[in-house]
Amino acid sequence: MALLEIGQKIEASIQQEKHPGIKVFTPCTPEPDGYTILVMSGESLYTPAPPGSKAKLARDAWLISTVTATGQATRDSALPFKDLIVTDSEAFKELKGFTLPMSFARDLQRLVSEGQIDRAETGARIESAMTACTIEKKQMARNAHPTLVPLTGSK
């Protein structure tokens, strides 16, 4: 499966879960240590939300959908993948995001699909695996459009 098709598959999976305003970015050029995929939410990931609140539950649902959809879409690909970066539209303006290893996303997706962990454990594992990062400007293409957008991530 081509890189662009993987991005489209991720976007379709997340939208199917009723998470509005998402954008998936894939790199235009290969990176020596593997590709990074960036997924941007239309809803805030950075606004503090108390446990059990509607905002916290929505954020957790979005993260679970995003990480597992990305793990599923990249699992059988022959392309090398390094990281998944998640951000929101406001944080992106300041080039802020969170990164997770793609191997983590793939392993987590397998555990979820096999029913080995529940939703609460899935969310807790994602929260503990996320590392704050600065998004560097490089050329990446949004999967739905052929235009180039300056993006990529690094820790």
Protein Blocks (a to p, Z undefined) as FASTA:
>chain_A
ZZklmmmmmmmmmmmnopghiacdddfbdcfkbpcdddddfbdfkbccdehiaklmmmmm
mmmmmmmmmmmmmmmpcbdcfbdcdddfklmmnopacdddfklmmmmmmmmmnopacfkl
mmmmmmmmpccddddddddddfkbcbdcdddddZZ
